[in-house]
């Protein structure tokens, strides 16, 4: 359970990164976009490859 406004902002953020990843996949295939936790860089918040979300902490770690 979370703040609906924060969830909406996060989903927009993720969507923008997926769009960026899709746009670059033909030119730079197999490059990951990773968003790290700024307080612990060993923890990823978001991982995208070729426009596919591999990890999103807000979806409880399930691959989409």
C-alpha positions as CSV (number, residue, x, y, z in Angstrom):
1,X,0.0,0.0,0.0
2,X,1.3,3.4,-0.9
3,X,0.5,6.9,-1.6
4,X,-1.6,6.9,-4.9
5,X,0.1,10.1,-6.1
6,X,3.6,8.6,-5.4
7,X,2.7,5.4,-7.3
8,X,1.4,7.4,-10.3
9,X,4.7,9.4,-10.4
10,X,6.8,6.2,-10.1
11,X,4.8,4.6,-12.9
12,X,5.3,7.6,-15.1
13,X,9.0,7.6,-14.3
14,X,9.3,3.9,-15.2
15,X,7.4,4.4,-18.4
16,X,9.8,7.2,-19.4
17,X,12.8,4.9,-18.8
18,X,11.2,2.1,-20.8
19,X,10.7,4.5,-23.7
20,X,14.3,5.5,-23.5
21,X,15.4,1.9,-23.5
22,X,13.2,1.1,-26.5
23,X,14.6,4.1,-28.4
24,X,18.2,3.1,-27.9
25,X,17.8,-0.7,-28.3
26,X,18.5,-0.7,-32.0
27,X,21.6,1.6,-31.7
28,X,22.9,0.2,-28.4
29,X,21.5,-3.3,-28.0
30,X,21.8,-5.1,-24.8
31,X,22.5,-2.1,-22.6
32,X,20.8,-2.0,-19.3
33,X,19.2,1.0,-17.6
34,X,19.6,0.7,-13.9
35,X,18.4,3.0,-11.2
36,X,20.2,2.5,-7.9
37,X,19.0,3.3,-4.4
38,X,21.0,6.5,-3.6
39,X,21.4,5.4,0.0
40,X,22.6,1.9,-0.8
41,X,24.0,1.5,-4.3
42,X,24.0,-2.3,-3.9
43,X,20.2,-2.2,-4.1
44,X,18.6,-1.6,-7.5
45,X,15.2,0.1,-7.8
46,X,14.7,-0.5,-11.5
47,X,16.4,-2.6,-14.2
48,X,15.4,-2.4,-17.9
49,X,17.0,-4.1,-20.9
50,X,15.9,-3.5,-24.5
51,X,12.6,-1.9,-23.3
52,X,11.7,-4.8,-21.0
53,X,11.5,-4.3,-17.2
54,X,13.5,-7.0,-15.6
55,X,13.1,-5.6,-12.0
56,X,10.9,-2.9,-10.5
57,X,11.0,-2.7,-6.7
58,X,7.5,-1.3,-6.6
59,X,6.1,-4.4,-8.2
60,X,7.6,-6.6,-5.5
61,X,10.5,-7.7,-7.7
62,X,8.3,-9.6,-10.3
63,X,9.5,-9.5,-13.9
64,X,7.0,-7.9,-16.2
